[in-house]
Structures are given as structure tokens and as C-alpha cells.
Amino acid sequence: MAVVIPLKAIALSPGSHLAINDVTWEQYEALLEELGEERRIPRINYCHGSLELMSPSPAQERPHRIISDIVKILLDAQGRDWEDFGSTTFKKPTQAGLEPDTCFYIQNAERVRSLMRMNMDEDPPPDLAIETDVTSRTTLEAYAILKVPEVWIYNNEKLKIWLLRDGNYWESDSSSIFPDLPIIEMIPRLVKQAFQEGSSKMLRELRQQMQQEG
């Protein structure tokens, strides 16, 4: 006899995740509806029948928030438009659904700035997604299905840049969004500085530096 446990009854400790196989798209959609749109924990990813529930720890949450602030300063210094869509749920019906740690529309900022809901059959994917401490094997596969052109993964004080080419991700030494900046070295250094000196101090100094160089 199968034991059925309501997912609302499952408590994930910070930094843990739960993987469930053989989940239908309809079950995934029903779970999202049951937990509600205002939910922030757990984060839920789905890819080809695999469902993952993740509860971020402070050690995971803080870096991506710092990196998000850095990205905004860099884009502002270059006079580029952007829209921060945070951990919005993105879905490609029957195939994949995910909630990034944070994500940005840059090239497509104007197209999405007024949108409150995303339809991946009509709307463009984020131009940049940022993840911290990814342990899921299916995360990049889901991003590929959604056709997100660039994904940053920050883990163990290192940054990896993944660029989408011909439907697959390839690790890159440079960012297509910031081709003239040493992003791989820059981001870990600034995150470390934020932890040592404080985020506000680091961001002020970065903003001043970019203004001087501009």
C-alpha cells in the first residue's frame, strides 16, 4: 500500500534538497498551485519527470544577492537597461520548469518590463541566470530547454560561466554580456570583499570605480 504524504508536510532544513522521480507535468503544475505564488521556500525545479525541492541556506542566498547587485552596477555604468526578475518561475510546458536564484533581462528588458506572468511560448527567456551552489544535475538541462543564453554558477568562491550553443552549454572563460570585463576573476573577488568589508562598502567602491573608468 502506497504511503501518501502531503508535500506541505515536508520540512526541508536550510541548504537541503529533495529529489522525486517519475513526476508528471500535471503533478508539478498542481504542486505550484497548491503552494501558491507568494512562496519563496522551497524552490522547485522540474525537468523531464524529475522534481527537485530546494531550501537555500544563508550561505547560498547571500552570494547571489551580492552578485545581482554587482551586475546592476556594471550594467548601469554601461548605460544599459535591465530588469531583475529574481526567482520567477519559468516553464516550458510538459518539459521543464525552474526558479533561478536570480535572473536578468538585458537585451530583452524593454519587451518584458511590463509583464507580471511569463509565457515561454511567447516571451523571451532571461538573458542571464545566476545560481549559487548548484548540486542538481538537471539544472543546466532545464535551462537549455528554456534557452537561457548565459548561466553563471557561483560555488566554493569560484564562478563558472556557461554559454548556450546549439542547444548545449559550454563552459566559457568570458561572459557574452560583459565581454570586456574579467568576470570570472572579478565576481569572486568582489563577493569575498563584500563578506570581509560589508556589501554596502564594496558596492559603493565599485560604483565609484566604474564612474571613474567611464
Stockholm file with secondary structure:
# STOCKHOLM 1.0

chainA/1-214         MAVVIPLKAIALSPGSHLAINDVTWEQYEALLEELGEERRIPRINYCHGSLELMSPSPAQERPHRIISDIVKILLDAQGRDWEDFGSTTFKKPTQAGLEPDTCFYIQNAERVRSLMRMNMDEDPPPDLAIETDVTSRTTLEAYAILKVPEVWIYNNEKLKIWLLRDGNYWESDSSSIFPDLPIIEMIPRLVKQAFQEGSSKMLRELRQQMQQEG
#=GR chainA/1-214 SS CCCCCCGGGCCCCTTEEEEECSCCHHHHHHHHHHHCTTCCSSEEEEETTEEEEEECCHHHHHHHHHHHHHHHHHHHHTTCCCEECTTCCEEETTTEEECCSEEEESTTHHHHTTCSSCCTTTSCCCSEEEEESCCCSSHHHHHHHHTCSEEEEEETTEEEEEEEETTEEEEESSCSSSTTSCHHHHHHHHHHHHHHHCHHHHHHHHHHHHHHHC
#=GC SS_cons         CCCCCCGGGCCCCTTEEEEECSCCHHHHHHHHHHHCTTCCSSEEEEETTEEEEEECCHHHHHHHHHHHHHHHHHHHHTTCCCEECTTCCEEETTTEEECCSEEEESTTHHHHTTCSSCCTTTSCCCSEEEEESCCCSSHHHHHHHHTCSEEEEEETTEEEEEEEETTEEEEESSCSSSTTSCHHHHHHHHHHHHHHHCHHHHHHHHHHHHHHHC
//
